[in-house]
Amino acid sequence: MTHPNEQPVLSVKDLHVSFPSEAGSVSAVRGVDFDLYPGRTLGIVGESGSGKSVTSMSIMGLLPDYAKITGSVKFDGRELLGLTDKQMSEIRGQGIGMIFQDPLSALTPVFDIGTQIVEAIQAHQNVSKSNALKQAEALLELVGIPDPKLRLKSFPHEFSGGMRQRVVIAIAIANNPRVLIADEPTTALDVTIQAQILDVIKVAQRETGAATIMITHDMGVVAETADDVMVMYAGRPVERGDVDTIFNHPRMPYTVGLLGSTPRPDVSSNEPLTPIEGNPPILVDLHDRCQFAQRCPVAIDACLKGEPPLTPLADAPAHLTACVRSAEIHDGMINGERMFKVPPLSPDSFEGIPREDRKTTLEVKDLRKEFPLMKGALVKRRVGTVKAVDGLTFDIREGECMAIVGESGCGKTTTLLEIMDLDPKDGVVILNGKDANSMSRAERREARKDMQIVFQDPMSSLNPRLTVREVIAEPLESLGYAGDVDARVAELMKLVGLDASQLDRFPGHFSGGQRQRIGLARALATNPSVIVLDEPVSALDVSIQAGVINLLEELKRKLGLSYLFVAHDLSVVRHLSDRVAVMYKGQFVEHGDTDEIFDHPQHEYTRKLLAAIPIPDPAVARARQAERAALAKK
């Protein structure tokens, strides 16, 4: 977007960044161009490895010495590339502020919050410590931290994740920077905390008049915060334009795929998501061709004859794409046909059968779990009780997915652990008609075949020293499988969409989505009737996430599985679950049919959760901001 009467505060031209590696030179960023204007927000989106964060670190001068950087980065007309670290230190924090992804590693654990904010202020302002402390107190108040004067003396570990991120924002805006870079600032935060952090960034931008770069893989966050959008793939921009144009009229197949693989929380859909098949290329010795051609459903010979440059469209000069077929693409379709075919789902084996006529696979009655609250350094004494789970009652039927949603600390994970333990100290857990309290040790071990779990992080949940064959065979061998283990492992690999020829590889050789499929194959090994899903797609890119969600839906239909699903991403919950329970302080405050609760929430807490979800539609997102502001005042 052009601004004839304004000069860009930040101008990036033909930026290239490469790193040496054993395999050759890694071209992490290849020809990034953009201008950033005061008061506007540029959203940079793309899958992991697309070059988003490397671009931001290049601007900040934070890349290692062995990185080769060419091109131009001008801030207020001054060239930044080539400056010494000392010269860049004068610009960092004062001219350009940065909000890092992980607030815990961005803060020093041995210094209190006040010391760290004062250090940021005194690095660029000639003020006394007392005046800097007053500024620090005002900054904490601005970003919404209660009792700011007292909290200045707190250490980072005494804050929650959302509160730490607020502190990082306070440090980033301490010297009224003209450019603010937010690198995945809401990753792993609860939906309500995420909404608060996005609101705080908007307040900070309004107070300082800063131009903002929002780096994220969440299309909903982009729709809600950005004025302009740059889509990156394989280290370079492939589409650029204003936010409404990119979301409503994408002209690059990769952008169409990203939007099609994003579930929407405000629309009920029985259609599968449209995943982008394959994985991004390894950025070493790239061929001169469209890098997306290998995954593109509409690639033609011309796509392989050279990498298309990012050029303005003839019918929309402010809209730039890097696709030889962009003139043929309209409304996400090419020549009137969908580019990404929706994968067919198997018939639902329980379709038409009323819920009350289905077998109950898991029943929980009056489940409770308490933790003592202790105080004292030498002599511990009990000063209270934390009711982590407070009287939960629900059931799950065959072929049904039930989701438990709520903020961190509400008791979701404790509920899962109590159920998976099959030995509740207070309450009743009934698995396939058998009360866990009446089970002997041998019966409980046998019952574990009927209930398996898929964990949140697909890498840490798989033993890196075991091959895929050994990972999947482990539950079969430990729980006494009587059949042919190798044949069963090969069958499971095929079931989850992986090639049996990969059985001798180690988990580290697979992408995140493939690792999650391996974890799912392991969970399916013993033919369970109930699978517990603990945030199974939160660590995955949106394009990979879509394939795993479709797989879970397909397995539920084909095998008649029951899912107990815990997640903070309510968009995924809306798409996958049949029933949902909203949890708050250890209790269900609302419980019922998913569409009914999403469309007609009754409890105030449920309404606040739903109002906080970013929606991948700029027009809807703008309308919902007013609704969220009204609810926040109550």
Buried (B, 14 or more C-beta within 10 A) or exposed (E): BEEEEEEBBBBBEEBBBBBEEEEEEBBBBBBBBBBBBBBBBBBBBBBBBBBBBBBBBBBBBBBEEEBEBEBBBBBBEEEBBEBEEEEBBEBBBBBBBBBBBBBBEBBEEEEBBBBBBBBBBBBBBEBEEEBBBBBBBEBBBBBBBEEBEEBBEBBBEEBBBBBBBBBBBBBBBBBBBBBBBBBBBBBBBBBBBBBBBBBBBBBBBEEBEBBBBBBBBBBBBBBBBBBBBBBBBBBBBBBBBBBBBBBEBBBBBBBBBBBBBBBBBBBEEEEBBBBBBEBBBEBBEBEEBBBBBBBBBBBEEEBBEEBBEBEEBEEBEEBBBBBBBBEEBEEBBBEEEBBBEEBEBEEBEBEEEEBEEBEBBBBBBEBBBBEEEEEEEEEEEEEEEBBBBBBBEBBBBBBBBBBBBBBBBBBBBBBBBBBBEBEBEEBBBBBBEBEBEEBEEEEBBBBBBBBBBBBBBBBEBBEEEBBBBBBBBBBBEEEEBEEEBEEBBBBBBEBBBBEBEBBEBBBEEBBBBBBBBBBBBBBBBBEBBBBBBBBBBBBBBBBBBBBBBBBBBBBBBBBBBBBBBBBBBBBBBBBBBBBBBBBBBBBBBBBBBBEEBBEEBEBEBBBBBBBBBBBBBBEBBBEBBEEBEEBBEE
